[in-house]
Amino acid sequence: MDPARPALMNMNTETDDLPLDFEAALLRCAQGDQYALRAIYERERRWLMATVLRIVRRRELAEEVLHDAFLQIWRKAGSYNPNLGSARGWIYTVVRHRALNALRAIGNSPERDDERHEELMAAHAAWQSVDDSAEKRALAQCLERLEEQRRQSVLLAFVDGYSHEQVAAQLGAPLGTVKSWIRRGLIALKECLS
């Protein structure tokens, strides 16, 4: 059995509020510490799943991609170079590349819509910047300041991984309106978090 597999099973402890030194965790993964991989998984699974769902748009495929990405993180943790960027950014890059590769493997290509790409990158940057409970509280406060429709749209799209069309259906709003709510919501969040 792959050593990473047990570390990804039976996760039901909420550790989102605990600080995590991602660089140290990757170093421990490289040394064979399964608990370090588990700590990364428990801390980031929701955000990473939302990232993967935005790309592949199918829950079962997203779960498989996320699992495969964590196996890759386990195997390649020693290749992380802190001089090239943050450890958390490296983790997200591995997951994102795994999702894009999965799309290509099934014959789909990722959407190239510039507006959508900018939204994804802005949301990714916002979520990636949330490293401790104080920042999470700040994000929660910024979300509370958004108008209800914008907040719901952003959460459905970037936490639950819904496509724009799914958000529109969920909220019973026109697609163009939903795109506008999401775009403006992300801009407002970015300004609030700055």
C-alpha positions as YAML, in Angstrom:
chain: A
units: angstrom
residues:
- id: 1
  name: MET
  ca: [0.00, 0.00, 0.00]
- id: 2
  name: ASP
  ca: [1.19, 3.51, -0.81]
- id: 3
  name: PRO
  ca: [2.45, 5.24, 2.37]
- id: 4
  name: ALA
  ca: [0.40, 8.35, 1.60]
- id: 5
  name: ARG
  ca: [-2.91, 6.49, 1.36]
- id: 6
  name: PRO
  ca: [-3.45, 5.98, 5.12]
- id: 7
  name: ALA
  ca: [-2.72, 9.65, 5.73]
- id: 8
  name: LEU
  ca: [-5.66, 10.65, 3.52]
- id: 9
  name: MET
  ca: [-8.24, 8.34, 5.00]
- id: 10
  name: ASN
  ca: [-10.63, 8.88, 7.91]
- id: 11
  name: MET
  ca: [-10.24, 12.64, 8.15]
- id: 12
  name: ASN
  ca: [-12.92, 14.11, 10.33]
- id: 13
  name: THR
  ca: [-11.01, 16.40, 12.66]
- id: 14
  name: GLU
  ca: [-11.51, 20.10, 11.98]
- id: 15
  name: THR
  ca: [-8.11, 21.80, 12.07]
- id: 16
  name: ASP
  ca: [-8.81, 24.84, 9.92]
- id: 17
  name: ASP
  ca: [-8.07, 27.24, 12.78]
- id: 18
  name: LEU
  ca: [-4.68, 25.76, 13.65]
- id: 19
  name: PRO
  ca: [-1.60, 27.47, 12.23]
- id: 20
  name: LEU
  ca: [0.49, 25.36, 9.90]
- id: 21
  name: ASP
  ca: [4.03, 25.93, 8.74]
- id: 22
  name: PHE
  ca: [3.66, 24.61, 5.19]
- id: 23
  name: GLU
  ca: [7.38, 24.69, 4.49]
- id: 24
  name: ALA
  ca: [8.15, 22.59, 7.57]
- id: 25
  name: ALA
  ca: [5.29, 20.23, 6.70]
- id: 26
  name: LEU
  ca: [6.67, 19.67, 3.20]
- id: 27
  name: LEU
  ca: [10.13, 19.06, 4.63]
- id: 28
  name: ARG
  ca: [8.65, 16.46, 7.01]
- id: 29
  name: CYS
  ca: [6.77, 14.86, 4.08]
- id: 30
  name: ALA
  ca: [10.07, 14.57, 2.23]
- id: 31
  name: GLN
  ca: [11.43, 12.77, 5.29]
- id: 32
  name: GLY
  ca: [8.52, 10.31, 5.26]
- id: 33
  name: ASP
  ca: [6.30, 11.84, 7.95]
- id: 34
  name: GLN
  ca: [2.72, 10.82, 7.09]
- id: 35
  name: TYR
  ca: [1.30, 13.10, 9.78]
- id: 36
  name: ALA
  ca: [2.72, 16.12, 7.98]
- id: 37
  name: LEU
  ca: [0.84, 15.14, 4.83]
- id: 38
  name: ARG
  ca: [-2.27, 14.60, 6.89]
- id: 39
  name: ALA
  ca: [-1.89, 18.05, 8.47]
- id: 40
  name: ILE
  ca: [-1.65, 19.68, 5.03]
- id: 41
  name: TYR
  ca: [-4.65, 17.72, 3.80]
- id: 42
  name: GLU
  ca: [-6.82, 18.52, 6.81]
- id: 43
  name: ARG
  ca: [-5.92, 22.20, 6.68]
- id: 44
  name: GLU
  ca: [-6.37, 22.75, 2.93]
- id: 45
  name: ARG
  ca: [-8.78, 20.09, 1.64]
- id: 46
  name: ARG
  ca: [-11.81, 22.38, 1.29]
- id: 47
  name: TRP
  ca: [-9.95, 25.09, -0.59]
- id: 48
  name: LEU
  ca: [-8.09, 22.61, -2.76]
- id: 49
  name: MET
  ca: [-11.30, 20.73, -3.58]
- id: 50
  name: ALA
  ca: [-12.93, 24.01, -4.60]
- id: 51
  name: THR
  ca: [-9.95, 24.77, -6.83]
- id: 52
  name: VAL
  ca: [-10.12, 21.34, -8.48]
- id: 53
  name: LEU
  ca: [-13.91, 21.51, -8.90]
- id: 54
  name: ARG
  ca: [-13.61, 24.85, -10.68]
- id: 55
  name: ILE
  ca: [-11.37, 23.16, -13.22]
- id: 56
  name: VAL
  ca: [-12.82, 19.67, -13.71]
- id: 57
  name: ARG
  ca: [-16.46, 20.40, -12.73]
- id: 58
  name: ARG
  ca: [-17.21, 16.82, -11.71]
- id: 59
  name: ARG
  ca: [-17.12, 15.87, -8.04]
- id: 60
  name: GLU
  ca: [-15.99, 12.25, -8.56]
- id: 61
  name: LEU
  ca: [-13.17, 13.34, -10.86]
- id: 62
  name: ALA
  ca: [-12.23, 16.14, -8.46]
- id: 63
  name: GLU
  ca: [-11.93, 13.69, -5.58]
- id: 64
  name: GLU
  ca: [-9.71, 11.43, -7.65]
- id: 65
  name: VAL
  ca: [-7.57, 14.38, -8.80]
- id: 66
  name: LEU
  ca: [-7.15, 15.64, -5.26]
- id: 67
  name: HIS
  ca: [-6.12, 12.21, -4.03]
- id: 68
  name: ASP
  ca: [-3.61, 11.84, -6.88]
- id: 69
  name: ALA
  ca: [-2.28, 15.33, -6.21]
- id: 70
  name: PHE
  ca: [-1.63, 14.46, -2.58]
- id: 71
  name: LEU
  ca: [0.20, 11.33, -3.63]
- id: 72
  name: GLN
  ca: [2.33, 13.54, -5.87]
- id: 73
  name: ILE
  ca: [2.90, 16.00, -3.01]
- id: 74
  name: TRP
  ca: [4.00, 13.06, -0.86]
- id: 75
  name: ARG
  ca: [6.41, 11.75, -3.49]
- id: 76
  name: LYS
  ca: [7.77, 15.11, -4.68]
- id: 77
  name: ALA
  ca: [7.89, 17.08, -1.41]
- id: 78
  name: GLY
  ca: [11.68, 16.94, -1.51]
- id: 79
  name: SER
  ca: [11.67, 18.88, -4.78]
- id: 80
  name: TYR
  ca: [10.07, 21.95, -3.19]
- id: 81
  name: ASN
  ca: [12.47, 24.91, -3.35]
- id: 82
  name: PRO
  ca: [11.64, 27.78, -0.96]
- id: 83
  name: ASN
  ca: [13.64, 30.17, -3.16]
- id: 84
  name: LEU
  ca: [11.02, 29.77, -5.90]
- id: 85
  name: GLY
  ca: [7.93, 30.57, -3.84]
- id: 86
  name: SER
  ca: [5.85, 29.70, -0.81]
- id: 87
  name: ALA
  ca: [5.25, 26.11, 0.20]
- id: 88
  name: ARG
  ca: [1.50, 26.67, 0.16]
- id: 89
  name: GLY
  ca: [1.74, 28.09, -3.35]
- id: 90
  name: TRP
  ca: [3.72, 25.01, -4.42]
- id: 91
  name: ILE
  ca: [0.98, 22.74, -3.03]
- id: 92
  name: TYR
  ca: [-1.72, 24.65, -4.92]
- id: 93
  name: THR
  ca: [0.36, 24.54, -8.09]
- id: 94
  name: VAL
  ca: [0.71, 20.76, -7.85]
- id: 95
  name: VAL
  ca: [-3.05, 20.38, -7.35]
- id: 96
  name: ARG
  ca: [-3.94, 22.80, -10.14]
- id: 97
  name: HIS
  ca: [-1.58, 21.11, -12.62]
- id: 98
  name: ARG
  ca: [-2.99, 17.71, -11.67]
- id: 99
  name: ALA
  ca: [-6.52, 19.01, -12.37]
- id: 100
  name: LEU
  ca: [-5.53, 20.48, -15.73]
- id: 101
  name: ASN
  ca: [-3.79, 17.23, -16.69]
- id: 102
  name: ALA
  ca: [-6.93, 15.28, -15.78]
- id: 103
  name: LEU
  ca: [-8.98, 17.55, -18.05]
- id: 104
  name: ARG
  ca: [-6.58, 17.04, -20.91]
- id: 105
  name: ALA
  ca: [-6.58, 13.28, -20.35]
- id: 106
  name: ILE
  ca: [-10.35, 13.08, -20.80]
- id: 107
  name: GLY
  ca: [-10.22, 15.27, -23.89]
- id: 108
  name: ASN
  ca: [-11.46, 18.55, -22.46]
- id: 109
  name: SER
  ca: [-9.53, 21.74, -22.45]
- id: 110
  name: PRO
  ca: [-9.79, 24.27, -19.66]
- id: 111
  name: GLU
  ca: [-11.83, 27.35, -20.37]
- id: 112
  name: ARG
  ca: [-9.72, 30.19, -21.69]
- id: 113
  name: ASP
  ca: [-12.20, 32.95, -20.95]
- id: 114
  name: ASP
  ca: [-10.02, 35.83, -19.68]
- id: 115
  name: GLU
  ca: [-12.63, 37.11, -17.26]
- id: 116
  name: ARG
  ca: [-13.07, 33.66, -15.75]
- id: 117
  name: HIS
  ca: [-9.33, 33.14, -15.50]
- id: 118
  name: GLU
  ca: [-8.91, 36.47, -13.71]
- id: 119
  name: GLU
  ca: [-11.69, 35.54, -11.27]
- id: 120
  name: LEU
  ca: [-10.11, 32.20, -10.53]
- id: 121
  name: MET
  ca: [-6.70, 33.76, -9.97]
- id: 122
  name: ALA
  ca: [-8.13, 36.51, -7.74]
- id: 123
  name: ALA
  ca: [-10.06, 34.00, -5.64]
- id: 124
  name: HIS
  ca: [-7.06, 31.69, -5.47]
- id: 125
  name: ALA
  ca: [-4.88, 34.55, -4.25]
- id: 126
  name: ALA
  ca: [-7.46, 35.56, -1.64]
- id: 127
  name: TRP
  ca: [-7.92, 32.02, -0.32]
- id: 128
  name: GLN
  ca: [-4.19, 31.34, -0.45]
- id: 129
  name: SER
  ca: [-3.48, 34.40, 1.68]
- id: 130
  name: VAL
  ca: [-5.59, 33.04, 4.54]
- id: 131
  name: ASP
  ca: [-2.99, 31.33, 6.71]
- id: 132
  name: ASP
  ca: [-4.14, 31.88, 10.27]
- id: 133
  name: SER
  ca: [-7.28, 32.34, 12.28]
- id: 134
  name: ALA
  ca: [-6.89, 36.15, 12.40]
- id: 135
  name: GLU
  ca: [-6.81, 36.25, 8.60]
- id: 136
  name: LYS
  ca: [-9.78, 33.89, 8.47]
- id: 137
  name: ARG
  ca: [-11.71, 36.23, 10.74]
- id: 138
  name: ALA
  ca: [-10.76, 39.14, 8.46]
- id: 139
  name: LEU
  ca: [-11.97, 37.20, 5.43]
- id: 140
  name: ALA
  ca: [-15.22, 36.36, 7.22]
- id: 141
  name: GLN
  ca: [-15.70, 40.04, 8.09]
- id: 142
  name: CYS
  ca: [-15.02, 41.06, 4.49]
- id: 143
  name: LEU
  ca: [-17.51, 38.47, 3.25]
- id: 144
  name: GLU
  ca: [-20.11, 39.83, 5.67]
- id: 145
  name: ARG
  ca: [-19.67, 43.30, 4.15]
- id: 146
  name: LEU
  ca: [-20.62, 42.05, 0.69]
- id: 147
  name: GLU
  ca: [-24.16, 42.38, -0.54]
- id: 148
  name: GLU
  ca: [-26.04, 39.10, -0.03]
- id: 149
  name: GLN
  ca: [-26.12, 38.13, -3.73]
- id: 150
  name: ARG
  ca: [-22.42, 38.81, -4.20]
- id: 151
  name: ARG
  ca: [-21.50, 36.88, -1.06]
- id: 152
  name: GLN
  ca: [-23.64, 33.89, -2.05]
- id: 153
  name: SER
  ca: [-22.27, 33.93, -5.60]
- id: 154
  name: VAL
  ca: [-18.64, 34.04, -4.46]
- id: 155
  name: LEU
  ca: [-19.14, 31.30, -1.87]
- id: 156
  name: LEU
  ca: [-21.01, 29.03, -4.28]
- id: 157
  name: ALA
  ca: [-18.37, 29.51, -6.97]
- id: 158
  name: PHE
  ca: [-15.18, 29.37, -4.95]
- id: 159
  name: VAL
  ca: [-16.02, 27.34, -1.87]
- id: 160
  name: ASP
  ca: [-18.55, 24.91, -3.31]
- id: 161
  name: GLY
  ca: [-16.94, 24.85, -6.75]
- id: 162
  name: TYR
  ca: [-20.08, 25.67, -8.76]
- id: 163
  name: SER
  ca: [-19.77, 26.90, -12.34]
- id: 164
  name: HIS
  ca: [-21.30, 30.28, -13.22]
- id: 165
  name: GLU
  ca: [-24.23, 28.46, -14.76]
- id: 166
  name: GLN
  ca: [-24.79, 26.41, -11.61]
- id: 167
  name: VAL
  ca: [-24.62, 29.53, -9.43]
- id: 168
  name: ALA
  ca: [-27.19, 31.23, -11.68]
- id: 169
  name: ALA
  ca: [-29.50, 28.22, -11.42]
- id: 170
  name: GLN
  ca: [-29.03, 27.99, -7.66]
- id: 171
  name: LEU
  ca: [-29.79, 31.68, -7.13]
- id: 172
  name: GLY
  ca: [-32.44, 31.94, -9.86]
- id: 173
  name: ALA
  ca: [-30.62, 34.86, -11.47]
- id: 174
  name: PRO
  ca: [-29.51, 35.58, -15.04]
- id: 175
  name: LEU
  ca: [-26.04, 34.30, -15.94]
- id: 176
  name: GLY
  ca: [-24.67, 37.76, -16.78]
- id: 177
  name: THR
  ca: [-25.87, 39.10, -13.45]
- id: 178
  name: VAL
  ca: [-24.20, 36.27, -11.57]
- id: 179
  name: LYS
  ca: [-20.93, 36.84, -13.42]
- id: 180
  name: SER
  ca: [-21.12, 40.50, -12.45]
- id: 181
  name: TRP
  ca: [-21.85, 39.67, -8.79]
- id: 182
  name: ILE
  ca: [-18.89, 37.32, -8.65]
- id: 183
  name: ARG
  ca: [-16.52, 39.75, -10.37]
- id: 184
  name: ARG
  ca: [-17.57, 42.69, -8.18]
- id: 185
  name: GLY
  ca: [-17.56, 40.51, -5.07]
- id: 186
  name: LEU
  ca: [-13.99, 39.42, -5.71]
- id: 187
  name: ILE
  ca: [-12.89, 42.99, -6.33]
- id: 188
  name: ALA
  ca: [-14.53, 44.08, -3.07]
- id: 189
  name: LEU
  ca: [-12.92, 41.19, -1.17]
- id: 190
  name: LYS
  ca: [-9.50, 42.00, -2.58]
- id: 191
  name: GLU
  ca: [-9.87, 45.65, -1.58]
- id: 192
  name: CYS
  ca: [-11.14, 44.74, 1.88]
- id: 193
  name: LEU
  ca: [-8.30, 42.29, 2.53]
- id: 194
  name: SER
  ca: [-5.63, 44.76, 1.33]
...
